[in-house]
Each structure stands twice: as structure tokens, then as C-alpha cells.
Amino acid sequence: MKAVVSTQSTGDLIATSEALGTDSVFILCFLICFLFNWLGYLICFCLFTSVAARCGAISGIGLNLVKLLLILKRCSFENPQMVQAQEYMQLHEIQYMLLMSLGLLVLIFGVLRYNSAKTVVRPNLLLPRYM
């Protein structure tokens, strides 16, 4: 089956549910990017073309950034380079907070983007079903 994409008069892309993808694809790409860092992000963007996969990849990489910052801030290291990175983070707390908020913002952006795409493609999704 071929995905159909049409444009409205405003130029916004309206995709069918085939091009949108499913929630399971969103979660799969989210977990791949969360577990495999940038390599997982590239894999998801190259292998999957649906909106769900791309938004899941964006959300996963945002949460991955938060995870790496928390590991760097909270764990104790013996490697001299990691110790220097921890000391840098302690000295520059505002940069740490900005990077943390950037990761959370990217996470929320991916989730909201996928939810808005779902409501555009399937507007009756949020309404209760009556028999």
C-alpha cells in the first residue's frame, strides 16, 4: 500500500494513517534512541519513514540527553577526563540546567508533535465511541 499525502490550501501536509504510523512504532523508535544514543537516532531516521518513528526518535534522543547529564552529575568516576567533566558541571550549573531543560524540551516536542499529527489524521480518535 502506498501512503497518500495531500496538501491543504495553507500548505500543511495531511498524511494518511499509513504515513502516520502506530503507537508501537513510536515506542520502538523511542526505546532504540534512548538505549543506543546517536547511533539509534540515525538508525531510526534511516530505516523508518513514518511520522511516529521520527517523533519517537526525537523524543528518545531528548530523554537520552537528560539521562547522560544525570549520569555525569550524580555518579562518581575515576577516569580523569570524567572527573574534569564533573567539576566543569559543578562550576557551570547554569549550563547544566540549560542542557537539561533542552533535553526535556526535545522530549516534550516529539511527544506533542506526534499527538498533534494523530489528531490531524484521525480527528475522531479522542471522541468516545457510541454503538
Backbone bond lengths (Angstrom), bond angles and torsions (degrees), N, CA, C in turn:
res aa  C-N    CA-C-N  psi(-1)  N-CA   C-N-CA  omega(-1)  CA-C   N-CA-C  phi
1 M - - - 1.448 - - 1.512 109.47 -
2 K 1.284 114.37 140.81 1.448 120.12 -178.64 1.524 109.78 -101.36
3 A 1.303 116.65 135.58 1.459 120.91 179.49 1.520 109.54 -77.08
4 V 1.304 115.71 134.50 1.445 121.15 -179.05 1.514 108.66 -103.12
5 V 1.324 115.99 129.52 1.450 121.16 177.68 1.518 107.33 -124.42
6 S 1.304 117.55 124.81 1.458 121.15 178.72 1.520 109.02 -122.78
7 T 1.306 115.77 159.47 1.464 120.16 -179.97 1.515 109.39 -112.81
8 Q 1.322 115.17 144.41 1.454 120.73 173.77 1.513 107.96 -86.75
9 S 1.318 116.02 -179.77 1.460 119.87 178.66 1.522 111.65 -67.76
10 T 1.317 117.95 -24.08 1.457 120.24 179.67 1.518 112.26 -81.78
11 G 1.330 117.78 -8.94 1.458 120.32 178.64 1.511 113.39 93.51
12 D 1.341 117.86 -1.15 1.460 120.39 177.93 1.516 109.46 -73.88
13 L 1.325 115.69 142.71 1.452 120.49 178.70 1.527 109.31 -85.71
14 I 1.297 115.14 128.67 1.454 121.66 174.80 1.519 106.29 -113.51
15 A 1.313 116.60 116.43 1.458 121.06 -177.15 1.514 110.01 -103.69
16 T 1.314 115.30 155.52 1.456 118.91 175.20 1.517 108.67 -79.24
17 S 1.317 115.93 175.71 1.459 119.70 -178.42 1.525 111.60 -68.34
18 E 1.337 118.02 -20.70 1.464 120.59 176.79 1.531 110.65 -69.07
19 A 1.318 116.70 -41.10 1.465 120.39 178.62 1.522 111.49 -77.10
20 L 1.340 116.69 -21.29 1.466 120.42 179.80 1.522 111.72 -72.03
21 G 1.324 116.86 -43.52 1.458 120.33 -176.39 1.515 110.82 92.53
22 T 1.307 115.67 -175.09 1.461 120.66 -177.57 1.522 110.45 -117.78
23 D 1.316 114.94 170.71 1.459 120.23 178.04 1.524 111.38 -66.17
24 S 1.322 116.81 -33.08 1.469 119.50 179.41 1.529 111.46 -67.02
25 V 1.328 117.77 -34.18 1.473 120.37 175.74 1.524 109.78 -68.14
26 F 1.322 116.67 -38.82 1.465 120.39 176.71 1.528 110.72 -59.53
27 I 1.338 116.27 -47.25 1.467 120.59 -178.90 1.521 111.22 -67.27
28 L 1.338 117.13 -39.57 1.466 120.85 178.79 1.524 111.07 -61.00
29 C 1.313 117.41 -48.92 1.468 120.14 179.99 1.522 111.53 -68.41
30 F 1.314 116.83 -33.80 1.464 120.56 175.58 1.527 110.09 -60.33
31 L 1.330 116.87 -47.42 1.467 120.55 -178.87 1.526 112.23 -68.80
32 I 1.327 117.45 -37.67 1.470 120.01 177.95 1.519 110.01 -62.08
33 C 1.321 117.02 -46.07 1.471 119.79 -179.84 1.522 111.81 -69.63
34 F 1.296 117.13 -35.02 1.463 120.27 179.47 1.528 111.07 -67.74
35 L 1.319 117.58 -38.61 1.462 121.13 -176.33 1.526 113.78 -86.06
36 F 1.334 117.42 -33.76 1.460 120.01 -173.35 1.520 114.42 -109.95
37 N 1.307 118.08 15.70 1.464 124.20 173.97 1.523 111.88 56.08
38 W 1.324 116.75 -137.18 1.465 122.46 -175.50 1.525 112.17 -67.88
39 L 1.312 117.38 -31.32 1.453 119.99 177.56 1.535 110.52 -64.26
40 G 1.306 117.07 -42.63 1.458 121.21 175.77 1.518 112.22 -63.92
41 Y 1.328 116.84 -36.45 1.464 121.01 177.26 1.525 110.45 -62.98
42 L 1.312 116.86 -45.50 1.469 120.31 179.15 1.522 111.46 -66.32
43 I 1.319 117.11 -39.12 1.467 120.68 178.26 1.525 110.32 -61.69
44 C 1.313 117.07 -45.70 1.466 119.91 -178.88 1.525 111.79 -65.59
45 F 1.311 117.70 -40.11 1.450 119.75 -178.87 1.519 111.92 -72.00
46 C 1.332 117.96 -28.56 1.469 120.02 179.95 1.533 111.88 -84.47
47 L 1.314 118.62 -35.98 1.459 121.00 -174.91 1.523 113.88 -87.77
48 F 1.306 118.48 -34.95 1.457 121.69 -174.80 1.519 110.09 -109.19
49 T 1.336 115.75 140.00 1.461 119.51 -179.50 1.520 113.15 -115.70
50 S 1.320 117.95 0.24 1.461 119.54 -177.19 1.528 111.09 -79.81
51 V 1.314 114.25 160.32 1.461 120.64 178.72 1.521 110.45 -64.62
52 A 1.323 116.81 -38.35 1.464 121.04 179.98 1.518 111.23 -61.80
53 A 1.321 116.75 -41.57 1.463 120.39 -179.53 1.519 111.50 -67.50
54 R 1.299 116.54 -43.21 1.476 119.29 -179.28 1.526 111.30 -67.09
55 C 1.302 117.33 -41.87 1.467 119.95 178.54 1.529 111.26 -69.12
56 G 1.323 117.18 -36.02 1.460 120.30 175.41 1.519 111.59 -64.20
57 A 1.339 116.25 -38.38 1.463 120.32 178.13 1.525 110.97 -66.03
58 I 1.309 116.40 -41.71 1.468 119.89 178.97 1.532 110.45 -64.09
59 S 1.320 116.86 -43.35 1.465 120.43 179.39 1.523 111.51 -65.54
60 G 1.322 116.80 -40.41 1.461 120.78 179.71 1.508 112.93 -64.32
61 I 1.320 116.97 -39.26 1.467 119.47 -179.37 1.538 110.26 -72.09
62 G 1.336 117.12 -29.88 1.468 119.75 175.58 1.518 112.10 -67.13
63 L 1.336 116.54 -44.49 1.463 119.57 178.23 1.527 111.30 -69.98
64 N 1.325 116.48 -29.73 1.457 120.38 176.26 1.529 111.23 -64.75
65 L 1.323 117.11 -39.27 1.457 120.76 176.84 1.526 110.63 -62.47
66 V 1.322 116.68 -42.36 1.467 120.62 177.54 1.528 110.13 -62.73
67 K 1.327 116.69 -43.18 1.466 121.20 -179.94 1.529 111.22 -61.00
68 L 1.327 116.57 -45.90 1.465 119.78 -179.01 1.526 112.05 -65.53
69 L 1.315 117.07 -37.19 1.464 119.82 177.79 1.523 111.50 -67.58
70 L 1.329 116.82 -38.97 1.467 119.14 177.35 1.523 111.40 -66.89
71 I 1.320 117.60 -38.60 1.468 120.47 176.63 1.516 110.56 -63.26
72 L 1.319 115.97 -43.77 1.464 120.01 -179.62 1.520 111.58 -65.02
73 K 1.320 116.69 -36.85 1.462 120.44 -176.34 1.536 112.57 -78.46
74 R 1.322 118.62 -39.76 1.454 121.91 -168.72 1.524 115.76 -97.39
75 C 1.320 119.09 -23.50 1.463 120.94 -175.39 1.524 111.11 -88.68
76 S 1.322 116.05 157.58 1.464 120.95 175.94 1.533 108.38 -102.65
77 F 1.317 115.25 135.48 1.454 121.28 -175.74 1.522 110.11 -122.06
78 E 1.328 115.57 154.95 1.461 120.83 173.70 1.521 111.68 -108.26
79 N 1.314 117.27 -14.59 1.456 121.97 177.53 1.533 108.97 -69.04
80 P 1.335 118.32 128.46 1.474 119.79 -176.69 1.524 113.84 -60.56
81 Q 1.315 117.57 -34.13 1.458 119.49 179.75 1.533 111.22 -69.55
82 M 1.313 116.60 -37.89 1.455 119.49 178.57 1.531 111.33 -71.29
83 V 1.323 116.48 -33.75 1.467 120.30 176.47 1.518 109.42 -65.05
84 Q 1.334 117.20 -40.79 1.463 120.39 177.55 1.526 110.80 -64.74
85 A 1.316 116.73 -38.48 1.461 119.98 178.60 1.528 110.79 -65.47
86 Q 1.329 117.00 -38.67 1.472 120.11 176.90 1.522 111.34 -65.33
87 E 1.322 116.17 -42.85 1.464 119.31 178.33 1.524 111.10 -63.67
88 Y 1.320 116.71 -37.22 1.461 120.61 177.88 1.524 110.20 -64.04
89 M 1.327 116.55 -42.21 1.463 120.38 179.00 1.525 111.76 -65.32
90 Q 1.322 116.97 -34.75 1.465 119.66 178.68 1.521 111.17 -71.34
91 L 1.327 116.64 -34.51 1.458 119.76 179.28 1.528 112.12 -75.46
92 H 1.299 116.50 -33.04 1.467 121.19 -175.94 1.527 109.41 -115.28
93 E 1.290 115.39 69.71 1.461 121.72 -176.37 1.528 111.86 -64.98
94 I 1.330 117.29 -33.37 1.463 119.91 -178.58 1.522 110.73 -66.38
95 Q 1.332 118.57 -36.79 1.461 120.87 177.26 1.522 110.65 -67.61
96 Y 1.307 116.60 -37.43 1.461 121.00 176.66 1.529 110.18 -62.04
97 M 1.302 116.99 -45.14 1.459 120.57 -179.60 1.527 111.36 -67.28
98 L 1.332 117.33 -36.61 1.460 120.17 177.73 1.525 111.61 -66.63
99 L 1.324 117.46 -42.31 1.460 120.27 177.22 1.529 111.37 -65.93
100 M 1.316 116.73 -38.28 1.455 120.91 178.04 1.531 110.51 -64.28
101 S 1.324 116.59 -44.53 1.466 119.21 179.24 1.528 111.44 -69.08
102 L 1.333 117.29 -30.81 1.464 120.12 175.76 1.527 110.80 -65.42
103 G 1.311 117.42 -41.71 1.459 121.14 177.41 1.518 111.94 -63.31
104 L 1.328 116.46 -43.47 1.467 120.06 178.11 1.523 111.43 -66.64
105 L 1.327 116.75 -36.70 1.456 120.92 178.46 1.524 111.25 -65.56
106 V 1.329 117.13 -40.98 1.465 120.90 177.82 1.524 110.28 -65.87
107 L 1.321 117.38 -39.77 1.462 121.56 176.67 1.526 111.28 -60.37
108 I 1.303 116.76 -49.14 1.467 121.30 -178.97 1.523 110.64 -67.26
109 F 1.328 117.77 -36.41 1.459 121.67 178.90 1.526 110.99 -61.06
110 G 1.329 117.27 -44.92 1.464 120.50 -179.54 1.513 112.15 -64.54
111 V 1.327 117.00 -41.68 1.466 120.76 -179.54 1.527 110.41 -67.40
112 L 1.326 117.26 -45.78 1.463 120.20 -179.50 1.525 111.71 -66.98
113 R 1.309 117.04 -35.61 1.464 120.37 178.82 1.534 110.24 -65.10
114 Y 1.325 116.93 -42.04 1.464 119.71 178.79 1.526 110.93 -67.32
115 N 1.324 117.81 -40.97 1.462 120.42 178.44 1.524 111.80 -65.07
116 S 1.312 118.04 -38.22 1.464 119.85 178.33 1.525 110.68 -70.10
117 A 1.324 118.09 -34.84 1.464 120.29 176.13 1.525 110.48 -67.13
118 K 1.334 117.02 -36.64 1.465 120.09 177.45 1.521 111.45 -64.91
119 T 1.310 117.47 -40.37 1.460 119.46 -179.02 1.524 111.78 -72.15
120 V 1.324 118.38 -26.94 1.459 120.52 177.11 1.527 110.07 -73.44
121 V 1.332 116.34 -43.43 1.459 120.01 -177.57 1.520 111.29 -75.45
122 R 1.324 116.48 -43.47 1.471 120.94 -178.26 1.527 108.86 -121.82
123 P 1.326 117.76 81.35 1.473 119.05 -175.84 1.521 113.70 -67.05
124 N 1.308 118.30 -22.96 1.467 120.21 -179.28 1.512 112.31 -86.16
125 L 1.322 117.84 5.26 1.460 121.50 -175.41 1.532 112.16 -65.23
126 L 1.317 117.59 -36.37 1.457 120.64 -175.96 1.519 113.30 -86.90
127 L 1.335 117.33 -10.66 1.458 120.23 -179.12 1.523 110.01 -82.80
128 P 1.317 116.81 146.06 1.483 118.53 177.54 1.530 110.08 -70.25
129 R 1.319 115.84 148.57 1.461 121.38 -179.60 1.525 109.47 -91.52
130 Y 1.310 115.33 131.08 1.465 121.69 177.02 1.511 108.04 -112.75
131 M 1.320 115.68 139.97 1.480 119.09 -179.23 1.501 111.11 -99.60
